[in-house]
Amino acid sequence: MAKPDYPITPAIRFLREQNIDFTPHLYDYVERGGTAHSAECLGVDEHTVIKTIVLQNEKKQGLIVLMHGDKHISTRNLARQLNMKHIDPAEPNQANKWTGYLVGGTSPFGTKTRLPVYVERTVWDLPTIYINGGKRGFLVAVSPEALKTLNAQTVDVATD
């Protein structure tokens, strides 16, 4: 069997173990390029590129929110929906500790610590999503159905 021309990350191992079809996409990573850069490199709508955001609540417990690349998260609305006092972005070193991934390469699949995952409601409506494959400059195209393997819960917290 030929060696694949993409990285075999914990996310890829997870997708394979769960028998989830995926298409790997490598691109030139640019610091602070974000989803606009990756969408442009792949020639896809930024709305279909899904960010993996690691947050923490007032008890310093981690959680992941999956959000459209062209949207932001209302942490106030998220806290309200989850009955928490407040939610803030996790520090990069804490996010790395929980997930095993570097910021800019965080995937919700194959994380070191299993964190609760929340998905913006409208992500489910897309035919295909492009989400991080566990390394900077590496996205995988999957069906939103793949997110069900994470026991992801739906939230409505997008802002422009």
Residue pairs with C-beta under 8 A, 6 or more apart in sequence:
4 24
5 26
6 12
6 24
6 26
6 133
6 138
7 133
7 134
7 135
7 138
9 107
9 110
9 133
9 134
9 135
9 138
10 100
10 107
10 109
10 110
10 111
10 112
10 134
11 101
11 107
11 109
11 110
11 132
11 133
11 134
11 140
12 22
12 24
12 110
12 133
12 134
12 140
13 110
14 109
14 110
14 149
15 22
15 109
15 110
15 140
15 142
15 146
18 146
18 149
20 142
20 146
20 149
21 142
21 143
22 133
22 140
22 141
22 142
22 146
23 140
23 141
23 142
24 133
24 138
24 139
24 140
25 42
25 130
25 133
25 138
25 139
25 140
25 141
26 137
26 138
27 37
27 38
27 41
27 42
27 137
27 138
27 139
28 41
28 137
29 104
29 136
29 137
30 37
31 104
34 69
35 46
35 49
35 51
35 69
35 70
36 46
36 69
36 70
38 49
38 69
38 130
38 139
39 45
39 46
39 48
39 49
39 69
39 130
42 49
42 130
42 139
44 130
46 68
46 69
46 70
47 68
47 69
47 70
47 71
47 126
48 68
48 69
48 126
48 128
48 129
48 130
49 68
49 69
49 129
49 130
49 131
49 139
50 66
50 67
50 68
50 69
50 123
50 129
50 130
50 131
51 66
51 67
51 68
51 69
52 64
52 66
52 106
52 107
52 108
52 131
52 132
53 64
53 65
53 66
53 67
53 73
53 89
54 62
54 63
54 64
54 89
54 90
54 94
54 95
54 98
54 99
54 106
54 115
55 62
55 63
55 64
55 65
55 73
55 75
55 78
55 87
55 88
55 89
55 90
56 62
56 63
56 87
56 88
56 89
56 90
56 94
57 63
57 79
57 82
57 84
57 85
57 86
57 87
58 84
58 85
58 86
58 87
62 90
62 94
62 95
62 98
62 113
62 115
63 82
63 87
63 115
63 116
63 117
63 118
64 99
64 108
64 111
64 115
64 116
64 117
64 118
65 73
65 78
65 117
65 118
65 119
65 120
65 155
65 157
66 108
66 117
66 118
66 119
66 120
66 123
66 131
66 147
66 152
67 73
67 120
67 123
67 157
67 158
68 120
68 122
68 123
68 158
71 120
71 158
71 159
71 160
72 158
72 159
72 160
73 157
73 158
73 159
74 157
74 158
74 159
75 86
75 87
75 88
75 89
75 157
76 86
77 156
77 157
78 84
78 87
78 118
78 155
78 157
79 85
79 86
79 87
81 155
81 156
81 157
82 118
82 155
90 98
92 103
95 101
95 103
95 106
96 102
96 103
97 112
97 113
98 111
98 112
98 113
98 115
99 106
99 107
99 111
99 112
99 113
99 115
100 110
100 111
100 112
101 107
101 111
101 132
101 134
101 135
102 136
104 136
105 132
105 134
105 135
105 136
105 137
105 138
106 132
106 134
107 131
107 132
107 133
107 134
108 117
108 131
108 147
108 150
108 152
109 131
109 134
109 146
109 149
109 150
110 134
116 151
116 153
117 147
117 150
117 151
117 152
117 153
118 152
118 153
118 154
118 155
118 157
119 144
119 147
119 152
119 153
119 154
119 155
120 154
120 155
120 156
120 157
120 158
121 154
121 155
121 156
121 158
122 158
123 129
123 144
123 147
124 144
124 147
124 154
125 144
126 144
127 143
128 141
128 142
128 143
129 141
129 142
129 143
129 144
130 139
130 140
130 141
131 139
131 140
131 142
132 138
132 139
132 140
133 139
133 140
